[in-house]
Amino acid sequence: MTAEEAAVIAESLGLSLPPERRGPAAEIVTGLTEWSRALAAEAEAPEPAVRFRSTP
Amino acid sequence: MSGLPVTIRETTAALADGELSAAEVVDAALQRVDETEPLIAAYTDVDADGALAAAADLDAETGSRGPLHGVPVAVKDIFDVAGMPTRCGSEAYRDATPAATDSTVVGRLRAAGAVVIGKTHTHELACGVYTPPTRNPWDLSRSAGGSSGGSGAAVAAGTVLGATGSDTGGSIRIPAALCGLVGLKPTFGRVSRAGVAVLSWSMDHAGPLARTVEDAALLLGAMAGPDPLDPSTLGQPPLGLSLKAPRGTLGGVRVGVPREPFLEGLQPETAAALDVARDALGELGAEVVDVSIPALEQTLPTSFAIILPEAASYHEARLRAAPELIGDQVRTLLEAGMLLPAAVYLRAQRVRAEITAAVAEALDGERFDALLAPTVPATAQLVEQERFEFSPEGETVGDAFVRTTAPFNLTGLPSIAMPVSLTAAGLPTSVQLAARPFAEAQLIAIARELEAVLSWPAKVEPAGLRRSPADTPAGN
């Protein structure tokens, strides 16, 4: 998720997300989404390489 | 410290024998608050008048109200205390009105005879491991941990004999570890969370911090039990605590030491403390066995993918209405929780079930009575410290702590953090034991045996508060 995508989703949710706040939130979401995606694809890639960190 | 007994058992015995009155105990506690608050800032509010009045009431009663008769306690400021606001460490709650009633835990502590001295600082919204402005009594340049850091500092400083904490990803056990205390996160569903602000419905636990395992058990005994206001507590088996003196043996007990994610990056002092505890269990006759539970590798992302959206859901109204009142660190986590796809949350819940099954399989398959692990990978961080670098990639302080504590939030298993030793720098080290669901009695029995053979200076003034050489622990 990019900062721009975070802004679009936040707007659709009616959530105020000023420009300076988009990047940090998007980075956490990206980390967790990639982790989830890697697990979903585990049958094809049994060794998910994603290593999640809560803080960029 | 105050010159009074420093454990609940000793205090209640002195009260029962008429050597002390509840008023004397509470007055000493309040004096200790006055002495230490300028140094550690553990409390948000101190209710001196209320505490003295409660103590006078106890002294006027003919018998003992319960196992905590006359025991001063502190309450984390996410638990409702009648007549006091619950501000959750956040400007978002600055206008909170006084709670109309006690949370179930506080009501039960009072029913057992405890006297509430005041409310303690929490990391904002119980979502972090620093708890500003509170400082660690062992080293005032260091954090008391979090999120129940005020409770940890309050007990470690000797202002109270016990305190409440909440533990969503380690928030009882982390401050316990950093402050040299016992922190007991019971089984999910053992202690009611009614009247406690939510961080994450499916991960939140309430429990005690205390100086000794026995004290933590006494507090748990008062807190635990079914509560219609928290359906997760209904149907729980009896606690069944038996607080007999340690027997000096753990013959026949099997303890597993899981590798991942607990041992993937440890400060050397923490690794040494784990070895000390492991050896001590072995010398007591326990069979201590290494075990691998690979599913636990997923602890950190699984925990965050559950906690963040649940926290965002609970705080959504405040996040929408006045987001500027929430601090940057917590606000970012809540915003991420709002943006996270539902599919990721649901995947995390599925992974959580797999983790729970894997841990249960290890406990059953290996016939373990308990698991032993470092509570946290390191001793207390400096208040301004953001990262640890003892693992190859380095990690944030929060990730490091949650990595080793959250496995037992995800699985809901009871876990008790207990101090092991002081490092050369004078900081407490800690290990945790975990057991099967609702096996708190067995967990406490094992922890008491271990505690009895460790040389933790439970009755010594923490170094940050020490004023005389006589307060120095032997060997330091």
Interface residues (C-beta under 8 A of the other chain):
Chain A: M1 A6 I9 A10 L13 G14 L15 S16 L17 R21 P24 A25 A26 I28 V29 G31 L32 T33 W35 S36 L39 A40 V50 R51 F52 R53 S54 T55
Chain B: Q298 L300 P301 F304 A305 L308 L319 R320 P323 R331 T332 L333 E335 A336 M338 L339 L340 P341 A343 V344 R347 A348 V351 E393 E395 T396 G398 D399 V402
